[in-house]
Amino acid sequence: MITTELSNVGEIIQNQREFFQTGKTKDVTFRIEQLKTLKQAIIEHEQAIVEALQADLHKPQVETYITEISVIKEIDYAIKHLQNWSKPKKASVSWDFFSYSARIYPEPLGVVLIIGPWNYPFQLIISPLIGAIAAGNCAILKPSEIASHTSDIVAKIIAKHFDPAYIAVVEGGVEASQKLLAEKFDHIFFTGGTAVGKIIMAAAAKHLTPVTLELGGKSPCIVDTDINFEHTVRRITWGKFINAGQTCIAPDYLLVNKNIKKDLIDGLAKSLKEFYGDNPVNSPDYARIISEKHFDRLVNFLKDGEVIIGGENQPSERYIAPTVIDNVSLEDPVMQEEIFGPILPIIEYTDIAEAIALINSRPKPLALYLFSQDKNLQKRVLQETSSGGVCINDTVMQVGVPSLPFGGVGDSGIGNYHGKASFDTFSHKKSVLKNSFWLDLKWRYAPYQGKLPIIKKLLG
């Protein structure tokens, strides 16, 4: 059954609570079986997933495998490590607790809600689901209605392979989200924009529901002079223009040392031609903008600064060419909000202090990129800036390392996930202290007369 009836939401949640109370999801063997089922379901529906993403985003098949179906690797990682993650961990106790032992037990939260975005509409709803399953929860998924074909295939896969009392999908638009957010969950995991993130958090606060918010922001990319030039331009081009720039951790703008600015622009033009040919509209390897609304928003950005590469667009295809713009003002709209499209502003700097100051004058970004072989410069940027994550001498690749927690800070998000971090996000760490009966010192019991010197010595 594919769940689309909003009137059923309360019933689905109740069914999941009853299923959770059976304790079945606490069995680690059960969790591993479910992860294996999820992996097999993805493999079984690979072609349908590819076709859905092609329909929604004109996403090339290779990009789909690299950035969407590759979520299988995260399932493998969870299966490999789950037995260890789920074991109680011994905690140390001080000498005055010598008769005690302490452990930390990870336990599932219960019924969780996962709300996915439209830009990587398969990977970014399945990835948190992996953590929810691994931690032993029941889950309701709300895919993005904007990527309607992918939402449909996600609903079909989950309905075919999982009991809705365990994992269910609710499809729909704003009304569906509102209906879900009116309910009480044990955790809400949301990936999307900052403005909607605030709405999610406000709704969750009414039930004291904890949230993970994976948001975005304007991720800067600093380019120093001490670089491998050819590698740098290719890595920037790929990270910015994959999925037509609709990536939350894409380099949003370049901060380039003025001594190499001209060469960098020439290098980007050469790299774009190498990637997508003379006319990217004809390239099978270049995606499209998700909707007319987002297309119109991006086209308005082309009015800012000076277009020096690209700028062509076709409304009928929702196509915007890979574009580089120069001479932008920090007050221009393109520098006021996350671009989330194939438009790359270039800002030059003379001294690294200028670049750092600009970054620090803005909300903390989800990612920060630095291209430099200068270890002192690397250290300085790491120490003097704050961001969700940092990638040095590459772009976007940090998202593919499951041992690295992924998440934002400040306006770019709350909480993190991937690998063990996903398991932790969907778990409660229950502290357990155990005393023995072989000894019972009476210093803490009344009457207290004459015991203060002993207390002071113990506390000292």
Secondary structure, 3 states (H helix, E strand, C coil): CCECCHHHHHHHHHHHHHHHHCCHHHCHHHHHHHHHHHHHHHHHCHHHHHHHHHHHHCCCHHHHHHHHHCHHHHHHHHHHHHHHHHCCEEECCCHHHCCEEEEEEEEECCEEEEECCCCCCCHHHHHHHHHHHHHCCEEEEECCCCCHHHHHHHHHHHHHHCCCCCEEEECCCHHHHHHHHCCCCCEEEEECCHHHHHHHHHHHHCCCCCEEEECCCCCEEEECCCCCHHHHHHHHHHHHHHHHHCCCCCCCEEEEEHHHHHHHHHHHHHHHHHHHCCCHHHCCCCCCCCCHHHHHHHHHHCCCCEEEECCCEEHHHCEECCEEEECCCCCCHHHCCCCCCCEEEEEEECCHHHHHHHHHCCCCCCEEEEECCCHHHHHHHHHHCCCCEEEECCCCHHHHCCCCCEECCHHHEECEECCHHHHHHCEEEEEEEEECCCCCCCCCCCCCCCCHHHHHHHHC
